[in-house]
């Protein structure tokens, strides 16, 4: 950045000196005519015409600055190193102008001329040439002359360098002089506020950067190094590459280094050391030939192999780098290249080039090419030439007799952009001159004319130009002055015979949605690796599904750890930033890459415990039904009549209901089963206990009545009173259950507290108060039965069942005391690490344990009725004197 600032500062000083010389020239004040304070001797080529186009080209690739002693008039830099390709660029513009002049449908009755200059790859020379074209080169002019007329040039094709274009456009943009560059790619030149008159037929670096990012993403290269030149071209790329790369998610830069200008082997050695130590196998370089030569000298010296190079358009096609010494390192390079085009007739035009013997000083560009190609000299030597004298040139030498890059028109890339730039200016002029008076776009519907042309008027038409080249490419400019972007993807192939071939393997262009579309043929690509496959260049391997990325502290985004998703969370994409929780009824798979339905658990009929309970329930119900049948069959016997047949019927029915209600606890809970299981359990149990309670009360009343004056007790314990008491006690439980179901009904519930990966279907009680009231009422009746039975345990007579009822109620209370803690703690017990009982079973088993235990002990009372099978008349008066009946009861 410091170097950039210094260059820009010096440029402004230079501009100030020029303006000072123009405005403060002594002759401008003391005479009626003006003259140029200083004449720039520039290598050029000129052709007169009604309208003149300017051109800036790199015909020499370096210059020598003379020593400034300020004891004599300063000399301008001298150009060195003739560039044949740069000369071909200039001749392409001359050919395009000549072709337009021969085209009767384009600019009829108007002859185009040109003024082409050599910038010698030097800012001061290129800037001087731009100012010379803008202001004209007349030696003298009268200040009384009218300033109307056609400007010296109406547009400039060039400059090829971004830095030079920035310098020239900063000044020429003030006057709206159009500049159409064919090779300046800096994205900064798209700033329409700063460069309002700048256009280009080459894509900007912004598109080139995005094109390279597409290549990185295509091959999965997320870890790369970036080398840029120390100028506007490289520094703007450096700023935008990391931003665009991060925004697109295409990867990260392992390092970014700036390649210095000039001879600096120590700095280049340091940069190569950075490349060697880095784990990035891909190196992206935005630089010029001189940078690449110095860089590759250090690469060869340190024998740095195994790198995949990606070249910018600045050096993709440089033949100076395509030599055998560099190919072990540069073989397989992928590069961005300017769109190739076809220009019919160009080679024939180049073959007709001849030096102008009459005007060597002004049209010396062809003479310099001639001397360079045929290794001869014209007399006197052309201005700007510093070559040693040799054989004399005649100007009649045959170009077909020598090998020169000038005639190689198979790869016309910058030339094609020059061709489009010239035609863009010509079409803008043609549209301007085709304006119909009174229907023009300017104030008062006027049209522009060559005699009164203002450069901003031509800008209006240049912004709207739209045509198609003979090669089939559309040429138009967007709001930033950029042409429709398209690049070719090139590959450096190292052939077995040692030859080097650079071939196209794809292209990248902007789609209708303004996204970059990459088309690449991987089969054609030469990979300079033993595997003959693309290298892997990643900081961290991709995180597979089931994991997520966690950044390494202090490292770029592409360096991360792959952490497995926790239980209940999944990631189904590669390189997922986070894991997502599964829905409520789903759980993560063992691989954590997708959600699977949770396992469901409930006490089912297929499980061993469910089978046992079902068998027990049905067996108990069957036995009760058999006993009830026997009881009905022998209902006329003394033993049946003496045991209160109605209560016995009710007791047997309640026992059957107690057995059957246990089936409601088996199967997947639904709303009606949850409501019915507790209600049926409570009502059937109360019915059973009520019958036992009433029987106990009847026993006490009978023995009280057997005493003198106790007959009054029996009137309260008749058959109607017994049935009414059982019904009333049962109705209380029915009322409790009804109120519970209406206010806070039990309902099915998916419980995930026991195990996260399972759904336990259970019934929630809904209301703790209702459930407590149900159980409490049963407990009150059971305790009351126990107390009454205990009081009557010592009463005489064979029909005294108090002892057996006392024993039965004692067992009931013991089971009840065990039931309450078991029911409350069942969820905790079922979560033991080694528990094999399903959580859904635990709560139901606790309830069934109490129910079944009480039913089992109550069922023992039914065994007394087996007496009916063996001695149905054992309780007649005749048998009472011989033996006592041993009653088995609960």
QUIRA-V721498 format. One record per residue. N is the residue number from 1. RES is the residue in one letter. D_CENTER is the distance of its C-alpha to the mean C-alpha in Angstrom with 1 decimal. Layout:
BEGIN
N & RES & D_CENTER
N & RES & D_CENTER
END
This chain:
BEGIN
1 & X & 33.5
2 & X & 37.2
3 & X & 38.2
4 & X & 36.4
5 & X & 38.2
6 & X & 41.5
7 & X & 41.2
8 & X & 40.4
9 & X & 43.3
10 & X & 45.7
11 & X & 44.7
12 & X & 45.6
13 & X & 48.9
14 & X & 49.6
15 & X & 49.0
16 & X & 51.3
17 & X & 54.0
18 & X & 53.8
19 & X & 54.1
20 & X & 56.8
21 & X & 58.7
22 & X & 58.5
23 & X & 59.5
24 & X & 62.0
25 & X & 63.8
26 & X & 67.4
27 & X & 68.4
28 & X & 66.4
29 & X & 68.7
30 & X & 72.0
31 & X & 72.1
32 & X & 71.4
33 & X & 69.0
34 & X & 65.9
35 & X & 64.8
36 & X & 61.7
37 & X & 61.9
38 & X & 60.2
39 & X & 59.5
40 & X & 56.4
41 & X & 57.3
42 & X & 54.2
43 & X & 53.7
44 & X & 53.4
45 & X & 54.1
46 & X & 55.5
47 & X & 56.5
48 & X & 58.1
49 & X & 57.2
50 & X & 57.2
51 & X & 53.7
52 & X & 52.3
53 & X & 48.7
54 & X & 47.8
55 & X & 45.7
56 & X & 44.5
57 & X & 43.9
58 & X & 43.7
59 & X & 47.0
60 & X & 47.5
61 & X & 44.8
62 & X & 46.6
63 & X & 49.5
64 & X & 52.1
65 & X & 52.9
66 & X & 56.6
67 & X & 58.0
68 & X & 58.5
69 & X & 62.0
70 & X & 62.7
71 & X & 66.3
72 & X & 66.0
73 & X & 63.8
74 & X & 60.2
75 & X & 59.1
76 & X & 55.8
77 & X & 53.5
78 & X & 54.3
79 & X & 51.8
80 & X & 51.4
81 & X & 49.6
82 & X & 49.8
83 & X & 46.5
84 & X & 47.4
85 & X & 43.9
86 & X & 44.0
87 & X & 47.4
88 & X & 46.1
89 & X & 43.5
90 & X & 46.5
91 & X & 48.4
92 & X & 45.6
93 & X & 45.9
94 & X & 49.7
95 & X & 49.3
96 & X & 47.0
97 & X & 49.6
98 & X & 52.4
99 & X & 50.6
100 & X & 50.0
101 & X & 53.7
102 & X & 54.7
103 & X & 52.5
104 & X & 54.8
105 & X & 52.0
106 & X & 50.1
107 & X & 51.9
108 & X & 55.3
109 & X & 58.3
110 & X & 56.1
111 & X & 56.1
112 & X & 53.1
113 & X & 53.8
114 & X & 51.7
115 & X & 51.9
116 & X & 49.7
117 & X & 49.4
118 & X & 48.3
119 & X & 46.2
120 & X & 46.9
121 & X & 43.4
122 & X & 44.8
123 & X & 43.7
124 & X & 47.2
125 & X & 48.5
126 & X & 45.6
127 & X & 45.9
128 & X & 49.7
129 & X & 49.3
130 & X & 47.0
131 & X & 49.6
132 & X & 52.4
133 & X & 51.0
134 & X & 50.2
135 & X & 53.7
136 & X & 55.8
137 & X & 58.2
138 & X & 61.6
139 & X & 63.9
140 & X & 65.8
141 & X & 65.5
142 & X & 67.8
143 & X & 66.5
144 & X & 68.4
145 & X & 66.4
146 & X & 64.2
147 & X & 60.5
148 & X & 59.7
149 & X & 58.6
150 & X & 55.7
151 & X & 53.6
152 & X & 54.0
153 & X & 50.6
154 & X & 48.4
155 & X & 45.2
156 & X & 44.0
157 & X & 41.9
158 & X & 40.2
159 & X & 39.7
160 & X & 37.6
161 & X & 36.5
162 & X & 34.0
163 & X & 36.2
164 & X & 39.3
165 & X & 37.7
166 & X & 36.6
167 & X & 40.2
168 & X & 41.8
169 & X & 39.6
170 & X & 40.1
171 & X & 43.8
172 & X & 43.9
173 & X & 41.4
174 & X & 44.0
175 & X & 46.2
176 & X & 43.5
177 & X & 44.4
178 & X & 41.7
179 & X & 40.1
180 & X & 38.1
181 & X & 36.6
182 & X & 35.8
183 & X & 34.0
184 & X & 32.9
185 & X & 29.1
186 & X & 28.5
187 & X & 25.9
188 & X & 28.3
189 & X & 30.7
190 & X & 28.6
191 & X & 29.8
192 & X & 32.2
193 & X & 34.0
194 & X & 35.1
195 & X & 35.5
196 & X & 36.7
197 & X & 38.5
198 & X & 36.1
199 & X & 34.7
200 & X & 33.4
201 & X & 33.0
202 & X & 30.5
203 & X & 26.8
204 & X & 25.9
205 & X & 24.1
206 & X & 21.1
207 & X & 20.7
208 & X & 21.7
209 & X & 19.2
210 & X & 16.3
211 & X & 18.2
212 & X & 18.3
213 & X & 14.6
214 & X & 14.4
215 & X & 17.0
216 & X & 15.3
217 & X & 12.1
218 & X & 14.7
219 & X & 16.6
220 & X & 14.0
221 & X & 15.7
222 & X & 13.6
223 & X & 16.9
224 & X & 19.3
225 & X & 22.3
226 & X & 23.2
227 & X & 26.8
228 & X & 28.0
229 & X & 31.5
230 & X & 33.2
231 & X & 33.4
232 & X & 31.6
233 & X & 29.9
234 & X & 28.4
235 & X & 27.9
236 & X & 26.0
237 & X & 23.6
238 & X & 23.3
239 & X & 22.3
240 & X & 19.7
241 & X & 18.2
242 & X & 16.7
243 & X & 15.5
244 & X & 13.8
245 & X & 12.4
246 & X & 10.9
247 & X & 9.7
248 & X & 8.0
249 & X & 6.5
250 & X & 9.3
251 & X & 11.5
252 & X & 14.4
253 & X & 18.0
254 & X & 20.6
255 & X & 23.3
256 & X & 24.4
257 & X & 28.1
258 & X & 30.4
259 & X & 33.0
260 & X & 36.4
261 & X & 38.9
262 & X & 42.3
263 & X & 43.6
264 & X & 41.9
265 & X & 41.8
266 & X & 41.2
267 & X & 38.0
268 & X & 36.8
269 & X & 37.8
270 & X & 35.8
271 & X & 32.6
272 & X & 33.3
273 & X & 33.7
274 & X & 30.3
275 & X & 28.9
276 & X & 31.0
277 & X & 30.0
278 & X & 26.2
279 & X & 24.3
280 & X & 22.2
281 & X & 23.6
282 & X & 22.3
283 & X & 24.1
284 & X & 23.4
285 & X & 26.5
286 & X & 27.3
287 & X & 31.0
288 & X & 34.4
289 & X & 37.0
290 & X & 39.0
291 & X & 36.0
292 & X & 35.1
293 & X & 38.7
294 & X & 39.1
295 & X & 35.8
296 & X & 36.6
297 & X & 40.1
298 & X & 38.7
299 & X & 36.2
300 & X & 39.2
301 & X & 41.4
302 & X & 39.0
303 & X & 38.1
304 & X & 34.3
305 & X & 33.0
306 & X & 30.0
307 & X & 27.7
308 & X & 25.6
309 & X & 26.4
310 & X & 24.4
311 & X & 26.8
312 & X & 26.6
313 & X & 28.9
314 & X & 31.6
315 & X & 32.6
316 & X & 31.1
317 & X & 34.5
318 & X & 36.9
319 & X & 39.7
320 & X & 40.9
321 & X & 38.1
322 & X & 38.6
323 & X & 41.4
324 & X & 42.2
325 & X & 42.1
326 & X & 38.4
327 & X & 37.2
328 & X & 37.0
329 & X & 34.2
330 & X & 32.8
331 & X & 33.1
332 & X & 29.9
333 & X & 28.5
334 & X & 25.8
335 & X & 26.4
336 & X & 25.7
337 & X & 28.9
338 & X & 30.3
339 & X & 30.8
340 & X & 34.0
341 & X & 36.7
342 & X & 40.3
343 & X & 43.1
344 & X & 46.3
345 & X & 49.5
346 & X & 48.1
347 & X & 49.7
348 & X & 53.0
349 & X & 52.8
350 & X & 52.1
351 & X & 55.1
352 & X & 57.3
353 & X & 56.5
354 & X & 59.7
355 & X & 60.5
356 & X & 62.5
357 & X & 65.7
358 & X & 66.9
359 & X & 64.1
360 & X & 62.8
361 & X & 61.9
362 & X & 59.6
363 & X & 58.1
364 & X & 57.8
365 & X & 54.2
366 & X & 55.6
367 & X & 58.4
368 & X & 56.0
369 & X & 54.2
370 & X & 57.5
371 & X & 58.7
372 & X & 55.5
373 & X & 55.5
374 & X & 59.2
375 & X & 59.9
376 & X & 62.7
377 & X & 63.7
378 & X & 65.1
379 & X & 68.0
380 & X & 67.6
381 & X & 64.1
382 & X & 61.3
383 & X & 60.3
384 & X & 57.3
385 & X & 58.2
386 & X & 58.8
387 & X & 59.3
388 & X & 62.6
389 & X & 65.2
390 & X & 65.5
391 & X & 66.8
392 & X & 67.5
393 & X & 65.3
394 & X & 67.0
395 & X & 64.1
396 & X & 65.0
397 & X & 63.0
398 & X & 61.0
399 & X & 57.2
400 & X & 57.3
401 & X & 59.3
402 & X & 56.6
403 & X & 53.0
404 & X & 50.7
405 & X & 47.0
406 & X & 48.2
407 & X & 48.9
408 & X & 45.7
409 & X & 43.9
410 & X & 41.7
411 & X & 38.5
412 & X & 38.8
413 & X & 35.6
414 & X & 36.6
415 & X & 39.8
416 & X & 37.9
417 & X & 36.2
418 & X & 39.7
419 & X & 41.1
420 & X & 38.5
421 & X & 39.2
422 & X & 42.9
423 & X & 42.6
424 & X & 40.3
425 & X & 43.1
426 & X & 45.8
427 & X & 44.1
428 & X & 43.7
429 & X & 47.5
430 & X & 48.3
431 & X & 46.6
432 & X & 48.3
433 & X & 51.7
434 & X & 51.2
435 & X & 51.1
436 & X & 53.8
437 & X & 55.9
438 & X & 55.5
439 & X & 52.0
440 & X & 50.3
441 & X & 47.1
442 & X & 48.9
443 & X & 51.1
444 & X & 53.8
445 & X & 52.1
446 & X & 53.5
447 & X & 52.5
448 & X & 52.2
449 & X & 54.7
450 & X & 55.1
451 & X & 58.2
452 & X & 56.4
453 & X & 52.8
454 & X & 50.5
455 & X & 47.4
456 & X & 45.1
457 & X & 46.5
458 & X & 45.3
459 & X & 41.8
460 & X & 41.7
461 & X & 42.1
462 & X & 39.9
463 & X & 36.9
464 & X & 37.6
465 & X & 38.5
466 & X & 37.1
467 & X & 38.6
468 & X & 37.9
469 & X & 39.1
470 & X & 41.3
471 & X & 38.5
472 & X & 36.5
473 & X & 33.9
474 & X & 33.6
475 & X & 34.3
476 & X & 33.3
477 & X & 31.9
478 & X & 29.3
479 & X & 29.9
480 & X & 29.3
481 & X & 31.7
482 & X & 29.2
483 & X & 29.8
484 & X & 27.5
485 & X & 25.3
486 & X & 25.6
487 & X & 25.7
488 & X & 27.1
489 & X & 25.5
490 & X & 28.5
491 & X & 29.3
492 & X & 32.3
493 & X & 34.3
494 & X & 37.1
495 & X & 39.7
496 & X & 42.1
497 & X & 45.0
498 & X & 43.4
499 & X & 42.5
500 & X & 39.2
501 & X & 37.5
502 & X & 34.5
503 & X & 33.1
504 & X & 30.3
505 & X & 27.6
506 & X & 25.3
507 & X & 24.2
508 & X & 21.5
509 & X & 22.1
510 & X & 20.8
511 & X & 20.4
512 & X & 21.9
513 & X & 18.7
514 & X & 18.7
515 & X & 15.8
516 & X & 16.6
517 & X & 17.7
518 & X & 18.5
519 & X & 21.3
520 & X & 22.6
521 & X & 25.3
522 & X & 24.8
523 & X & 28.3
524 & X & 29.9
525 & X & 28.2
526 & X & 30.5
527 & X & 29.0
528 & X & 31.3
529 & X & 30.9
530 & X & 33.0
531 & X & 30.5
532 & X & 30.1
533 & X & 26.4
534 & X & 23.4
535 & X & 23.2
536 & X & 20.6
537 & X & 19.4
538 & X & 17.1
539 & X & 17.9
540 & X & 16.9
541 & X & 16.5
542 & X & 13.3
543 & X & 13.6
544 & X & 14.7
545 & X & 14.4
546 & X & 16.7
547 & X & 15.6
548 & X & 13.3
549 & X & 12.9
550 & X & 15.5
551 & X & 15.9
552 & X & 19.2
553 & X & 21.4
554 & X & 22.2
555 & X & 19.8
556 & X & 16.7
557 & X & 13.2
558 & X & 13.2
559 & X & 16.3
560 & X & 15.9
561 & X & 17.7
562 & X & 16.8
563 & X & 18.5
564 & X & 19.4
565 & X & 18.8
566 & X & 21.9
567 & X & 24.2
568 & X & 23.1
569 & X & 19.4
570 & X & 17.0
571 & X & 13.5
572 & X & 13.1
573 & X & 10.0
574 & X & 10.0
575 & X & 9.0
576 & X & 8.6
577 & X & 9.2
578 & X & 12.0
579 & X & 14.3
580 & X & 15.4
581 & X & 19.1
582 & X & 20.8
583 & X & 23.0
584 & X & 26.5
585 & X & 28.2
586 & X & 25.7
587 & X & 25.1
588 & X & 22.8
589 & X & 23.8
590 & X & 25.2
591 & X & 22.1
592 & X & 20.0
593 & X & 17.6
594 & X & 19.0
595 & X & 21.4
596 & X & 25.0
597 & X & 27.9
598 & X & 29.9
599 & X & 33.4
600 & X & 36.1
601 & X & 39.5
602 & X & 42.8
603 & X & 46.4
604 & X & 46.9
605 & X & 49.9
606 & X & 48.6
607 & X & 48.5
608 & X & 51.7
609 & X & 52.2
610 & X & 51.7
611 & X & 54.2
612 & X & 56.7
613 & X & 56.6
614 & X & 56.9
615 & X & 59.9
616 & X & 61.5
617 & X & 61.1
618 & X & 62.5
619 & X & 65.3
620 & X & 66.3
621 & X & 66.2
622 & X & 68.4
623 & X & 70.9
624 & X & 71.1
625 & X & 71.7
626 & X & 74.4
627 & X & 76.1
628 & X & 75.9
629 & X & 77.6
630 & X & 80.3
631 & X & 80.8
632 & X & 81.2
633 & X & 83.6
634 & X & 85.8
635 & X & 85.5
636 & X & 89.3
637 & X & 90.0
638 & X & 91.2
639 & X & 88.2
640 & X & 85.8
641 & X & 87.9
642 & X & 88.4
643 & X & 84.7
644 & X & 83.7
645 & X & 82.3
646 & X & 80.1
647 & X & 78.3
648 & X & 78.0
649 & X & 76.4
650 & X & 73.9
651 & X & 73.2
652 & X & 72.6
653 & X & 70.3
654 & X & 68.3
655 & X & 68.1
656 & X & 66.7
657 & X & 64.1
658 & X & 63.1
659 & X & 62.5
660 & X & 60.6
661 & X & 58.4
662 & X & 56.8
663 & X & 55.2
664 & X & 53.1
665 & X & 51.3
666 & X & 50.1
667 & X & 47.1
668 & X & 43.8
669 & X & 44.6
670 & X & 44.5
671 & X & 45.9
672 & X & 49.5
673 & X & 49.9
674 & X & 48.7
675 & X & 51.2
676 & X & 54.0
677 & X & 53.7
678 & X & 54.6
679 & X & 57.1
680 & X & 58.8
681 & X & 58.9
682 & X & 60.5
683 & X & 63.0
684 & X & 64.2
685 & X & 64.6
686 & X & 66.5
687 & X & 68.7
688 & X & 69.5
689 & X & 70.2
690 & X & 72.2
691 & X & 74.5
692 & X & 75.1
693 & X & 75.8
694 & X & 78.3
695 & X & 80.0
696 & X & 80.4
697 & X & 81.8
698 & X & 84.2
699 & X & 85.5
700 & X & 86.2
701 & X & 87.9
702 & X & 90.1
703 & X & 91.3
704 & X & 91.9
705 & X & 93.9
706 & X & 96.1
707 & X & 97.5
708 & X & 100.3
709 & X & 99.0
710 & X & 95.5
711 & X & 95.8
712 & X & 94.0
713 & X & 90.7
714 & X & 90.6
715 & X & 90.5
716 & X & 87.0
717 & X & 85.7
718 & X & 86.7
719 & X & 84.5
720 & X & 83.2
721 & X & 82.4
722 & X & 80.5
723 & X & 78.4
724 & X & 77.8
725 & X & 76.8
726 & X & 74.2
727 & X & 72.9
728 & X & 72.7
729 & X & 71.0
730 & X & 68.4
731 & X & 67.9
732 & X & 66.9
733 & X & 64.0
734 & X & 63.1
735 & X & 63.0
736 & X & 60.7
737 & X & 58.3
738 & X & 58.4
739 & X & 57.6
740 & X & 54.8
741 & X & 53.1
742 & X & 53.6
743 & X & 52.3
744 & X & 49.6
745 & X & 49.3
746 & X & 47.9
747 & X & 44.7
748 & X & 42.3
749 & X & 39.5
750 & X & 36.4
751 & X & 36.7
752 & X & 33.9
753 & X & 35.7
754 & X & 37.5
755 & X & 34.5
756 & X & 30.8
757 & X & 30.2
758 & X & 33.2
759 & X & 34.5
760 & X & 38.1
761 & X & 39.9
762 & X & 42.8
763 & X & 45.0
764 & X & 44.9
765 & X & 48.3
766 & X & 47.2
767 & X & 50.1
768 & X & 51.5
769 & X & 54.7
770 & X & 55.3
771 & X & 54.6
772 & X & 56.9
773 & X & 59.6
774 & X & 59.5
775 & X & 59.9
776 & X & 62.3
777 & X & 64.6
778 & X & 64.8
779 & X & 65.6
780 & X & 68.4
781 & X & 70.1
782 & X & 69.8
783 & X & 71.2
784 & X & 74.0
785 & X & 74.9
786 & X & 74.9
787 & X & 77.3
788 & X & 79.7
789 & X & 79.7
790 & X & 80.4
791 & X & 83.3
792 & X & 84.8
793 & X & 84.3
794 & X & 88.0
795 & X & 89.6
796 & X & 92.0
797 & X & 92.1
798 & X & 90.4
799 & X & 88.1
800 & X & 86.7
801 & X & 82.9
802 & X & 82.1
803 & X & 81.8
804 & X & 79.3
805 & X & 77.3
806 & X & 77.3
807 & X & 75.9
808 & X & 73.3
809 & X & 72.2
810 & X & 72.0
811 & X & 69.6
812 & X & 67.6
813 & X & 67.3
814 & X & 66.3
815 & X & 63.5
816 & X & 62.4
817 & X & 62.3
818 & X & 60.1
819 & X & 57.9
820 & X & 56.7
821 & X & 55.1
822 & X & 53.7
823 & X & 52.0
824 & X & 50.6
825 & X & 49.3
826 & X & 48.2
827 & X & 44.4
828 & X & 44.8
829 & X & 46.9
830 & X & 44.4
831 & X & 41.7
832 & X & 43.6
833 & X & 41.7
834 & X & 44.2
835 & X & 45.1
836 & X & 45.3
837 & X & 46.1
838 & X & 43.3
839 & X & 42.6
840 & X & 43.4
841 & X & 46.8
842 & X & 47.8
843 & X & 48.6
844 & X & 50.2
845 & X & 52.3
846 & X & 53.6
847 & X & 54.8
848 & X & 56.2
849 & X & 58.0
850 & X & 59.9
851 & X & 60.6
852 & X & 61.6
853 & X & 63.8
854 & X & 65.7
855 & X & 66.1
856 & X & 67.3
857 & X & 69.9
858 & X & 70.9
859 & X & 71.3
860 & X & 73.9
861 & X & 76.2
862 & X & 76.0
863 & X & 77.8
864 & X & 81.1
865 & X & 81.2
866 & X & 81.5
867 & X & 85.0
868 & X & 85.5
869 & X & 84.9
870 & X & 87.7
871 & X & 90.3
872 & X & 89.7
873 & X & 93.3
874 & X & 93.1
875 & X & 93.2
876 & X & 96.4
877 & X & 99.3
878 & X & 101.2
879 & X & 98.4
880 & X & 98.0
881 & X & 101.2
882 & X & 100.4
883 & X & 96.9
884 & X & 93.9
885 & X & 90.7
886 & X & 87.9
887 & X & 84.8
888 & X & 81.4
889 & X & 79.0
890 & X & 75.7
END
